[in-house]
């Protein structure tokens, strides 16, 4: 069977996941009909470094796309954008919207045959709350009782996350939250894992539909179908996943016709033509993604007023929008009906002005430094202007 006629299965697999929808583009073959699925073997190339196995780590679309093949959560967002039960069989909400009860599917088991009960999902929610490197889970569960008292590095307080029995998980809220199910559906939030500790993908035992057969932490994974209540006929029997952060190597693999799918693409590929055996697929992000460039006055280097002004005038907003693509637009008014916010525009003279003010302030305070202290470095070419700030 030629590679040309067995390569569209991962288009369905990945584009059906929220994590994959944030990709700028995906390369897949456009030749094989979907009716010929499943395929015995497929090759997926990630044009980035290997993501670490860390079930409760900071959000990572690469890791989420792999996890979607290995396990499931209580609820997920389907292809129409609706939140639906997955590991949960049904969901009950109290009349005052302060109690959410999740009843699990009967006979839920991990791919190694061991049972999976409500304590697994309880531990998933609690483990994410205890992280000190990110606060994503605290934001997701902000309406759950006790979460407002969570402090990084301290024992968890009494929480409204309860397991009345092995088949039931209850969330007691301090205030109604109509967005709760949507937040629980975000990748990894309620994902069931037999081993939650960060480490090797070899220990990633979930609910399926696939299981890790071989794992190389730097170069790739090999996944195979497993006995699972979430079996999917459109998946390949074996999936070889390779991590190739070099754009030159990815280009060589594509020219040789090796991968069935390349996602995420190296940035250099976004404007390159693809071989005839492949086609490029772009999906609109759902929900919309926001890129916020925040300059906090309480963290260096932006504790200094000159640094904030220099960086404000050093961001090439027009170039940033062009790089993000046709779907990106600049926010005008933050509040409906209010006048548009007047963002600072790229201005090399303003950068130099505020840089000089910063150096003069250092000398005035008796902290004389070389003229390059706190400098703003600019690079110019015929197409764009970039600016970066080096901390004083």
C-alpha positions in Angstrom: 0.0 0.0 0.0 1.5 3.3 -1.0 2.0 6.1 1.6 0.0 8.4 -0.7 -3.1 6.3 0.0 -2.9 5.9 3.8 -2.4 9.4 5.1 -5.5 11.2 6.0 -6.3 9.5 9.3 -4.4 11.9 11.5 -6.1 14.9 10.0 -9.3 13.7 11.7 -7.5 12.6 14.9 -5.8 15.9 15.5 -8.1 18.4 14.1 -10.9 17.0 16.2 -9.0 18.1 19.3 -9.0 21.6 20.8 -5.3 21.6 21.1 -4.7 20.9 17.4 -7.0 23.7 16.4 -4.6 26.3 17.5 -2.1 25.2 14.9 -1.3 27.7 12.1 -1.3 25.0 9.5 -1.2 21.2 9.2 0.4 19.1 6.4 -1.5 15.9 5.4 -1.9 14.0 2.3 -5.1 14.8 0.4 -5.4 11.6 -1.7 -6.7 8.7 0.3 -10.5 8.6 0.9 -11.7 8.5 4.5 -13.7 5.4 3.8 -10.5 3.4 3.5 -9.6 4.0 7.2 -8.3 2.6 9.5 -4.7 2.3 8.3 -2.1 -0.1 9.8 0.6 2.4 10.4 1.0 6.2 10.3 3.9 8.6 10.9 3.3 11.9 12.7 6.2 14.4 12.8 6.2 17.2 15.3 8.4 20.1 14.2 9.3 21.0 17.8 11.1 19.6 20.8 9.5 16.7 22.6 7.0 17.8 25.3 7.5 16.3 28.7 5.1 13.9 30.3 3.7 16.1 33.1 -0.1 15.6 33.5 -0.5 18.7 35.7 2.0 20.9 34.1 1.4 24.3 32.4 -0.9 24.1 29.3 1.0 22.8 26.3 -0.8 22.1 23.0 1.8 19.6 21.9 1.4 17.5 25.1 -2.4 17.9 25.0 -2.5 16.4 21.4 -0.6 13.3 22.5 -2.6 12.9 25.7 -5.8 13.0 23.7 -4.7 9.7 22.1 -3.8 8.1 25.5 -6.6 9.0 27.9 -9.8 10.9 28.4 -11.4 13.3 30.9 -14.7 13.6 32.6 -16.0 15.9 29.9 -14.6 17.2 26.6 -15.6 19.6 23.8 -16.9 17.9 20.7 -16.5 18.9 17.1 -19.5 21.2 17.3 -18.1 23.1 20.3 -20.5 21.6 22.9 -19.2 20.1 26.2 -20.2 16.4 26.4 -19.7 13.7 29.0 -16.9 11.3 28.1 -15.5 9.4 31.2 -18.6 10.6 32.9 -21.8 8.8 32.1 -24.1 11.7 33.1 -24.0 15.0 34.9 -26.5 16.4 37.4 -26.7 20.0 38.4 -28.6 21.1 41.5 -31.4 23.7 41.1 -29.2 26.4 42.7 -26.3 25.5 40.4 -24.0 25.0 43.4 -23.6 21.3 43.2 -22.3 19.4 40.1 -22.4 15.6 40.3 -20.6 13.5 37.8 -21.6 9.8 37.5 -18.8 7.7 35.9 -19.2 5.1 33.2 -19.6 1.6 34.6 -16.6 -0.6 34.3 -14.1 2.2 33.6 -10.6 0.7 33.3 -7.1 1.8 32.4 -5.5 0.3 29.3 -3.5 -2.1 31.6 -6.8 -3.5 32.9 -6.8 -1.9 36.4 -9.9 -0.1 37.5 -10.5 3.6 37.3 -12.7 5.2 39.9 -13.8 8.7 41.0 -10.7 9.1 43.2 -8.6 9.3 40.0 -10.5 12.4 38.8 -10.5 13.9 42.3 -6.7 13.5 42.4 -6.4 15.1 39.0 -8.2 18.2 40.1 -6.4 18.5 43.4 -2.9 17.9 41.9 -3.3 20.7 39.5 -4.2 23.1 42.3 -1.0 22.4 44.2 1.4 23.4 41.4 3.7 26.4 42.2 4.8 26.9 38.6 1.4 27.9 37.2 -2.1 28.7 38.5 -4.2 27.5 35.6 -6.1 25.0 37.6 -6.9 27.6 40.3 -8.4 29.8 37.6 -10.4 26.9 36.2 -11.8 25.9 39.6 -12.1 29.3 41.1 -15.8 28.8 41.9 -15.2 25.6 43.8 -15.4 25.9 47.6 -12.0 26.4 49.2 -10.0 27.1 46.1 -9.8 30.8 46.9 -7.7 29.8 50.0 -5.2 27.8 48.0 -1.6 29.1 48.3 1.4 27.9 46.4 3.7 25.8 48.5 1.2 25.2 51.3 -1.0 22.2 52.0 -4.3 22.3 50.3 -7.3 23.6 52.4 -10.6 21.7 52.6 -12.0 21.7 49.1 -15.5 21.1 47.7 -14.2 18.2 45.6 -15.8 15.1 47.0 -16.1 11.4 46.1 -19.3 10.0 47.8 -18.4 6.6 46.2 -16.1 5.1 43.6 -18.5 6.0 40.8 -19.4 9.5 41.8 -17.5 12.8 41.9 -19.2 15.9 43.4 -18.1 19.6 43.0 -19.5 22.0 45.6 -19.4 25.6 44.4 -19.2 28.8 46.5 -20.9 30.7 43.7 -22.8 29.6 40.5 -20.4 29.3 37.5 -22.0 28.7 34.1 -18.6 28.3 32.5 -17.4 25.5 34.8 -18.0 22.7 32.4 -16.2 24.5 29.6 -13.2 25.0 31.9 -13.3 21.3 32.9 -13.2 20.4 29.2 -9.9 22.1 28.6 -7.2 19.6 27.8 -5.6 17.8 30.7 -7.9 19.2 33.4 -9.7 16.0 34.4 -7.5 13.6 32.4 -7.3 10.2 34.0 -3.8 8.8 34.5 -2.7 5.8 36.6 0.6 7.6 37.4 0.4 11.4 37.7 4.0 12.1 38.6 6.0 13.9 35.8 8.5 11.7 34.2 8.8 9.4 31.1 6.0 8.8 28.6 6.5 5.1 29.4 4.5 5.6 32.6 1.6 7.3 30.8 -1.1 4.8 31.3 -4.6 6.2 30.6 -8.0 5.2 29.4 -7.0 4.8 25.8 -7.7 4.5 22.9 -3.9 4.0 22.5 -1.0 3.1 24.7 2.7 3.8 24.6 4.7 0.9 23.2 8.1 2.5 23.1 9.3 5.9 24.2 12.5 7.9 23.6 12.3 11.1 25.6 14.1 13.1 22.9 13.3 11.5 19.5 9.9 9.9 19.5 7.1 7.7 20.7 5.4 4.6 19.3 1.7 4.2 20.1 -0.5 1.2 19.5 -4.2 0.6 19.8 -5.2 -0.8 23.2 -8.3 -2.4 24.6 -10.4 0.6 25.6 -14.0 1.7 26.0 -12.9 4.7 23.9 -11.7 2.7 20.9 -11.8 4.6 17.6 -11.9 2.8 14.3 -10.4 5.7 12.4 -7.1 5.4 14.2 -4.1 3.6 12.8 -3.1 0.4 14.5 0.3 1.8 15.1 1.4 5.5 15.3 5.0 6.5 15.1 5.6 10.0 16.5 8.8 11.8 15.8 10.1 15.0 17.4 12.1 17.0 14.8 12.8 20.6 15.9 15.1 21.2 12.9 13.2 22.8 10.0 15.8 21.5 7.5 15.2 17.9 8.7 11.4 18.3 8.6 11.8 19.6 5.0 13.9 16.6 4.0 11.3 14.2 5.5 8.5 15.8 3.7 10.3 15.7 0.4 11.0 12.0 0.9 7.3 11.5 1.6 7.9 10.0 5.1 5.4 11.7 7.4 1.6 11.3 7.1 1.2 14.4 9.2 3.4 17.3 10.2 2.1 19.3 13.2 3.0 21.7 14.6 4.9 23.1 11.6 8.3 24.8 12.0 7.7 28.6 11.4 9.7 28.5 8.2 7.2 26.2 6.7 4.3 28.6 6.9 5.2 30.4 3.7 6.8 27.5 1.8 5.1 25.5 -1.0 4.5 21.9 -0.1 5.2 18.8 -2.3 2.4 17.6 -4.5 1.6 14.6 -2.3 0.7 16.9 0.6 -1.8 19.7 1.2 -1.9 22.4 3.8 -4.9 22.7 6.1 -5.6 25.8 8.2 -8.3 25.7 10.9 -9.8 28.7 12.6 -9.1 28.6 16.4 -12.2 27.9 18.5 -12.5 29.7 20.9 -10.6 32.7 19.8 -7.0 33.0 21.1 -5.8 36.2 22.6 -2.2 37.3 22.7 -1.7 39.7 25.6 1.6 41.5 25.9 1.6 42.5 29.5 4.3 44.8 31.0 3.9 44.5 34.8 5.2 47.4 36.9 6.0 45.0 39.8 8.5 42.8 37.9 11.9 43.7 36.4 12.8 45.2 34.0 9.5 47.0 33.7 9.7 48.2 37.3 11.5 51.1 35.7 9.4 53.7 33.9 12.0 54.2 31.2 12.0 50.5 30.5 8.2 50.4 30.1 8.3 53.4 27.8 11.1 52.0 25.7 9.4 48.6 25.3 6.0 50.2 24.6 7.5 52.1 21.7 9.7 49.1 20.7 7.0 46.6 19.8 6.3 46.5 16.0 2.6 45.9 16.2 2.0 45.8 12.5 4.7 43.2 12.0 3.3 41.1 14.8 -0.2 41.1 13.2 1.3 40.1 9.9 3.1 37.2 11.5 0.0 36.0 13.2 -1.9 35.8 9.9 -5.2 36.9 8.4 -7.2 35.8 11.4 -5.5 38.3 13.8 -6.8 41.8 14.5 -5.8 44.5 16.9 -8.1 45.4 19.8 -9.6 48.8 19.6 -11.8 49.6 22.6 -11.4 47.4 25.7 -14.9 48.3 26.8 -17.8 48.3 24.3 -18.7 51.8 23.5 -15.5 53.3 24.9 -13.0 55.1 22.7 -10.2 53.0 21.2 -7.1 52.7 23.3 -4.2 54.6 21.8 -1.4 52.1 21.9 2.2 53.4 21.5 3.5 53.0 18.0 6.9 51.8 17.0 9.2 54.8 17.3 13.0 54.4 17.3 13.5 58.0 18.5 11.3 57.4 21.5 13.2 54.3 22.3 16.5 56.2 22.4 14.9 59.1 24.4 13.7 56.8 27.2 16.9 54.8 27.1 18.9 57.9 27.7 16.6 59.0 30.6 17.1 55.7 32.2 20.9 55.9 32.1 20.8 59.5 33.4 18.7 58.3 36.4 21.1 55.6 37.2 24.0 58.1 37.3 22.0 60.6 39.3 21.4 58.1 42.0 25.1 57.3 42.3 24.9 54.1 40.4 27.2 55.0 37.5 27.3 52.4 34.8 28.7 52.1 31.3 26.6 53.8 28.6 25.2 50.5 27.5 23.5 49.8 30.8 19.8 49.2 30.3 20.2 49.7 26.6 17.6 49.0 23.9 19.0 47.0 21.1 17.4 47.6 17.6 17.9 45.6 14.5 16.8 47.1 11.1 16.3 45.6 7.7 14.3 46.5 4.6 11.3 44.5 5.8 10.9 45.0 9.5 12.2 46.5 12.7 12.7 44.7 15.9 13.6 46.0 19.4 14.6 44.2 22.6 15.4 45.4 26.0 18.3 44.2 28.1 17.7 44.4 31.9 19.9 47.0 33.7 
